[in-house]
Amino acid sequence: MIVTPSELVALALARHREPWNWTFHFAALTLLCPTLLFHSYLFLAAALILFGAGFFRLDLDDPPDNRWFRFVHRGLEWEKNWIAAPWNRHKTGRFAFALATAAITIWALWTREPAALALIVGFTVLAFVVAENKKKGIDP
């Protein structure tokens, strides 16, 4: 049986959209932070194993209804909607901002720059505060 690369990508995306697999991918990406910070090959191997395992068919029970899997379902919905949205200035700007933020974060973790790491944490907390204020109807 011959499998084309587009079929492999479609299968990977279909598996990625399952809650348990998304959890594995999220854990792998989260594990990359200490990998970069500590320059650890062991953490890198664990992150790659988790990321790869997230593409397998996991015959696990249905996820329980708890806080984590509600977050996973919101994340999956957001991801599905973001992929379906057309490319316009707004989406391109957000994508460029996400790439720049990821590059700066990777650099700060790799070089162990404490000032840059503190700024990243501070701006992240500030972004959450602004989002919570908007949700509560407080206009900054």
Protein Blocks (a to p, Z undefined) as FASTA:
>chain_A
ZZdfklmmmmmmmmmmpmklmmmmmmmmmmmmmmmmnopaklmmmmmmmmmmmmpccdbd
dddddfklmmmmmmmmmmmmmmmpccdfklmmmmmmmmmmmmmmmmmmmnopaklmmmmm
mmmmmmmmmmmmmmnopaZZ
